Amino acid sequence: MNYPFITTIDQFKQACDEARRQPVVGLDTEFVWTKTYYPQLGLIQLGWDSDHCFLLDPIAVTDTTPLAELLADDNVLKVFHEASSDLPILMRWCNHATTPRRIADTRIAAGFAGLTASLSLAKLILKQLHVVLTKTETRTNWLQRPLTPAQLEYAGEDVTHLPALFASLEALMKEHGNDGFFTEEMAKYEQPSFYEEVPPMDYWQRVSRPAFLKFTHQDYAILQQLAAWREELGRAKNITRNRIVPDRLLAFAAVKHPYTAEEAGELDGMRNTPAMRYAKNVAEIVANSMHIPKEQWPRLFIPTVDQRLLRQCSERIQALAMKRAEARHIDPILMVTRKEADSLVVHAINRDDLSSNPLMRGWRHELLTPTIEAVCADFARLRRK
């Protein structure tokens, strides 16, 4: 199938205008994400059936207004598979000029339709529509120009089936009475906060740390500064964190306290790596961080629950969530994660406010009430004296 390859703003506007006259359209992206902080967008696919599919070249077209207007159009349902991946990329390309409206994610829909939210798009299309997709270009360079006919056919094939796929999943969700839960879940994509980046000063909590390293509170203050510096540099230069200084080296620097570039260069795993070019930066940040007042050190979340008890209580929460989810033909993975369960247990035992936990809000809480409150009350009685 020869899908139109759009390289001019006039063609782009015409395609988006036509899409805005449809009740449902499918959207997809192809990108490369290897050496850059942000994914590099190589192609945008837009379509609603096999006769109407447009492939946009985001390298050639720089005016993003037509797509921003389509994403914000309340009259059009935009269907993605893995919207949490595609939408942030498209929003960045559109310079966050708008907030998306009426988004449907077929991966999540499958989880509310009595299927699993772990199916790939190809397997989901095969199961629901009995269509076999060719998967010959799953690992390809979408930034190359010109794109090959095989690349263009592969890219267009996925998006043309999205509207029909969602229609089949929507029918199943309604059959199980889960369509309202799905709509509630999709509302997160309409919140500007969903697209906000993690503040650099908060990124230290995401740094992987070797288990054998013992951190003091001051070491965490140093790690916070190192992680913030790396985050700001990565965003400014659009290079991956690991190409600056990998997590492991940041952790070592926070604990070992190198004060000179030479000492930083001696950190285990630093020498003869690209990170060596930043040895001086690392040493300076460590030295400066040693003077941060205690009141400015990061707040540590230290559970007051031993790990065995935490695991037992968390498993109780997960078992409850799984039972309720399966009764409603919902994939349990959509109900609760281990991290969410652990957080609820710790906060319940500490008698903290539980309202921010996903299990205590919206459709999850609706399905778990009233048992979840009783379980949390049991946990509260376990609080250490």
C-alpha positions in Angstrom: 0.0 0.0 0.0 1.4 3.4 -1.0 0.5 5.8 1.8 1.0 9.5 1.2 4.3 10.8 2.7 3.8 14.3 3.8 6.7 16.8 3.7 5.0 20.2 3.4 2.9 22.2 5.8 0.0 22.5 3.2 -0.2 18.7 2.9 0.1 18.4 6.7 -2.7 20.9 7.3 -5.0 19.2 4.7 -4.4 15.8 6.3 -5.2 17.1 9.8 -8.2 19.0 8.7 -9.6 15.8 7.1 -8.8 13.9 10.3 -10.7 16.4 12.4 -13.9 15.6 10.3 -13.7 12.0 11.5 -15.2 10.7 14.8 -12.2 8.4 15.4 -8.6 8.5 14.2 -5.5 6.4 14.9 -2.2 7.9 15.8 1.3 6.4 16.1 4.9 7.5 16.1 8.2 6.0 15.1 11.3 7.3 16.8 15.0 6.6 17.6 16.1 6.7 21.2 19.7 5.6 21.7 22.2 8.4 22.4 19.9 11.3 23.2 18.1 12.4 26.3 14.8 12.8 24.4 13.5 10.4 21.8 14.2 11.6 18.2 10.9 11.7 16.3 11.2 10.1 12.9 7.7 9.7 11.7 4.1 10.4 12.7 1.3 8.2 11.4 -2.3 9.3 11.2 -5.2 7.3 9.7 -8.7 5.8 10.2 -8.9 3.0 7.6 -6.8 1.4 4.9 -7.8 4.0 2.4 -7.0 7.0 4.6 -3.5 7.0 6.1 -1.0 9.8 6.1 2.7 9.5 7.0 4.1 12.8 8.3 7.8 13.7 8.1 8.5 15.7 11.3 12.0 16.4 10.1 10.7 18.3 7.0 7.6 19.9 8.6 8.3 22.3 11.4 5.0 24.0 11.9 3.3 21.7 14.4 0.0 23.7 14.7 -2.2 21.3 12.7 -1.4 18.3 14.9 -1.7 20.4 18.2 -5.2 21.4 17.1 -6.1 17.8 16.2 -4.9 16.5 19.6 -7.0 19.2 21.4 -10.1 18.6 19.3 -13.0 17.4 21.6 -14.9 16.1 18.6 -12.3 13.5 17.6 -11.4 10.4 19.6 -7.6 9.8 19.2 -6.6 6.2 19.5 -3.1 5.1 20.4 -1.4 1.9 21.4 0.8 2.8 24.4 -0.2 6.4 24.6 2.1 7.0 27.5 5.0 6.6 25.1 3.7 8.4 22.0 1.9 11.4 23.6 4.9 12.9 25.5 6.9 12.7 22.3 4.2 14.4 20.3 3.6 17.0 23.0 7.3 17.9 23.0 7.3 18.1 19.2 4.3 20.5 19.5 6.1 22.6 22.1 3.4 21.8 24.6 1.2 24.2 22.8 -2.0 22.4 23.9 -3.3 19.7 26.1 -4.7 16.5 24.5 -8.3 15.7 24.7 -10.3 12.5 24.2 -7.5 9.9 24.2 -8.0 6.1 24.0 -5.2 3.6 24.5 -5.8 0.2 23.1 -3.2 -1.4 25.4 -5.1 -0.2 28.5 -8.4 -0.9 26.9 -7.4 -4.5 26.5 -6.8 -4.7 30.2 -10.3 -3.5 30.9 -11.8 -5.8 28.2 -11.0 -9.2 29.9 -7.7 -9.5 28.1 -4.2 -8.5 29.2 -2.6 -5.1 29.1 0.7 -6.8 28.1 -0.2 -7.7 24.5 1.8 -6.1 21.7 -0.2 -4.2 19.1 0.4 -7.0 16.5 -0.9 -9.7 18.8 -3.9 -7.7 19.8 -4.8 -6.9 16.2 -4.4 -10.6 15.4 -6.6 -11.7 18.3 -9.4 -9.1 17.8 -9.3 -8.4 14.1 -7.7 -11.6 12.8 -5.2 -9.5 10.8 -1.6 -10.5 10.6 0.8 -7.5 10.5 4.2 -7.7 8.9 6.9 -7.0 11.5 10.0 -6.6 9.3 11.0 -3.1 10.4 10.7 -3.2 14.2 14.4 -2.3 14.5 15.1 0.3 11.9 16.5 3.8 11.5 13.5 6.1 11.3 15.8 9.1 11.0 17.3 8.1 7.7 16.1 9.7 4.5 14.7 8.6 2.2 12.6 6.0 4.1 12.3 2.8 2.2 9.0 1.5 0.8 9.1 -1.3 3.4 9.5 1.2 6.3 6.6 3.3 5.0 4.3 0.3 4.6 5.2 -1.0 8.0 4.5 2.3 9.6 1.1 2.9 8.0 -0.1 -0.7 8.5 -0.4 -0.3 12.3 -2.3 2.9 12.5 -5.0 2.0 10.0 -6.3 -0.8 12.3 -6.4 1.3 15.5 -10.0 2.6 15.2 -11.5 -0.8 14.4 -9.4 -2.4 17.2 -10.6 0.1 19.7 -14.2 -0.5 18.7 -13.9 -4.2 19.3 -12.3 -3.6 22.7 -14.8 -0.9 23.7 -17.6 -3.4 23.1 -15.9 -5.9 25.4 -15.3 -3.2 28.1 -19.0 -2.3 28.0 -20.0 -6.0 28.2 -17.9 -6.2 31.4 -19.1 -2.9 32.8 -15.6 -1.4 32.7 -15.9 1.3 30.1 -16.4 4.0 32.8 -13.3 2.8 34.6 -11.4 3.1 31.3 -12.6 6.6 30.6 -11.5 7.6 34.1 -8.0 6.1 33.4 -7.7 8.0 30.1 -8.4 11.3 31.9 -4.8 11.4 33.1 -3.7 12.2 29.5 -5.7 15.4 29.6 -3.8 16.7 32.6 -0.8 19.0 31.9 0.9 17.5 34.9 1.2 14.2 33.1 3.7 15.8 30.7 5.8 17.6 33.2 9.4 16.4 33.6 10.7 15.4 37.0 12.4 18.4 38.6 16.2 17.9 38.5 16.4 18.2 42.3 14.1 15.3 42.7 15.9 12.9 40.4 18.3 11.6 43.0 15.5 9.3 44.1 15.6 7.5 40.8 19.3 6.9 40.8 20.1 3.1 41.0 22.5 2.5 43.9 24.6 -0.6 44.5 23.2 -2.4 47.5 26.6 -2.7 49.3 27.1 1.1 49.4 26.1 2.6 52.8 24.7 6.2 52.5 24.6 8.7 55.2 22.1 11.5 55.1 24.8 13.8 53.9 25.7 11.4 51.1 22.1 11.7 49.9 22.5 15.4 49.9 25.6 15.0 47.7 23.7 12.5 45.4 20.9 15.0 45.0 23.3 17.7 43.7 25.1 15.3 41.4 21.8 13.9 40.0 20.4 17.4 39.4 23.6 18.5 37.6 23.5 15.5 35.4 19.8 16.0 34.6 20.2 19.6 33.7 23.2 18.9 31.5 21.5 15.9 29.8 18.4 18.0 29.0 20.4 21.0 27.8 22.7 19.0 25.5 20.2 16.2 24.7 22.4 13.4 25.7 21.6 10.3 27.8 22.5 10.2 31.5 24.7 7.2 31.0 26.8 9.1 28.4 27.4 11.7 31.1 28.0 9.8 34.3 26.2 6.4 34.9 24.2 5.9 38.0 26.8 3.6 39.6 29.5 6.3 39.4 27.2 9.0 40.8 26.5 6.7 43.8 30.2 6.0 44.3 31.0 9.7 44.1 28.3 10.5 46.7 29.7 8.0 49.2 33.5 8.3 48.5 33.6 12.1 48.4 36.3 12.8 45.7 37.5 16.4 46.1 39.7 16.6 43.0 39.4 15.5 39.4 42.2 13.0 40.0 40.3 11.4 42.9 37.1 11.3 40.8 39.0 9.6 38.1 40.0 6.9 40.5 36.4 5.9 41.3 35.7 2.3 40.4 34.6 2.2 36.8 35.4 5.8 35.9 38.8 5.5 34.2 38.9 5.1 30.4 35.2 5.8 30.1 33.3 8.9 28.6 32.6 9.9 32.2 36.2 10.9 32.7 35.6 14.2 30.9 33.2 15.1 33.7 35.6 14.1 36.6 36.3 17.8 37.4 32.6 18.6 37.5 31.9 15.7 39.8 34.7 16.7 42.2 33.5 20.3 42.3 29.9 19.3 43.0 31.0 17.0 45.8 33.2 19.6 47.4 30.5 22.3 47.2 27.8 19.9 48.5 29.8 19.2 51.7 28.8 22.7 52.8 25.1 22.4 52.4 23.3 23.0 55.7 21.5 20.1 57.3 18.2 21.8 57.0 18.6 21.8 53.2 19.4 18.1 52.9 16.8 16.1 51.1 14.0 14.6 53.1 14.4 10.8 53.4 11.6 8.4 53.2 12.7 5.7 55.7 10.0 3.0 56.3 9.4 2.3 59.9 8.4 -1.2 59.0 10.7 -4.2 58.8 11.0 -5.7 55.3 9.4 -9.0 56.2 6.3 -7.3 57.6 6.2 -4.9 54.7 6.3 -7.8 52.2 3.5 -9.7 54.0 1.3 -6.7 54.2 2.0 -5.7 50.6 1.1 -9.1 49.4 -2.2 -8.9 51.3 -3.0 -5.7 49.4 -2.0 -7.2 46.1 -4.1 -10.4 46.7 -7.1 -8.3 47.5 -6.6 -6.1 44.4 -6.1 -9.2 42.2 -9.3 -10.8 43.5 -11.4 -7.8 42.8 -9.8 -7.1 39.5 -10.3 -10.7 38.2 -13.9 -10.6 39.3 -14.4 -7.6 37.0 -12.4 -9.0 34.1 -9.7 -6.4 34.6 -6.0 -7.2 34.2 -4.6 -7.0 37.8 -1.5 -5.2 36.5 -3.8 -2.1 36.0 -5.1 -2.3 39.5 -1.9 -2.1 41.6 1.9 -2.2 41.4 4.2 -3.5 44.1 5.5 0.1 44.7 1.9 1.4 45.2 1.1 -1.5 47.6 4.3 -0.9 49.6 3.6 2.8 49.8 0.1 2.2 51.1 1.3 -0.2 53.7 4.0 2.1 55.1 1.7 5.1 55.2 -1.1 3.2 56.8 1.2 1.9 59.5 2.5 5.4 60.1 -1.0 6.7 60.1 -0.2 9.1 57.3 -2.7 10.6 54.8 -3.6 7.8 52.4 -5.6 9.9 49.9 -2.8 10.4 47.4 -2.3 6.6 46.9 -4.0 5.4 43.6 -5.7 2.6 45.5 -7.6 5.1 47.6 -8.9 7.1 44.7 -11.2 6.7 41.7 -12.2 3.4 40.2 -9.6 1.4 42.2 -11.0 2.6 45.5 -14.5 1.9 44.2 -13.7 -1.7 43.5 -11.8 -2.2 46.8 -14.2 -0.4 49.2 -15.0 -1.2 52.0 -12.3 -3.9 52.5 -9.4 -1.6 51.8 -10.3 0.7 54.7 -10.5 -2.3 57.0 -7.1 -3.6 55.8 -5.5 -0.2 56.3 -7.0 0.0 59.8 -5.4 -3.4 60.6 -2.0 -2.0 59.4 -2.4 1.1 61.5 -2.6 -1.1 64.6 0.9 -2.5 63.7 2.5 0.9 64.3 5.6 0.6 66.4 5.4 2.2 69.8 
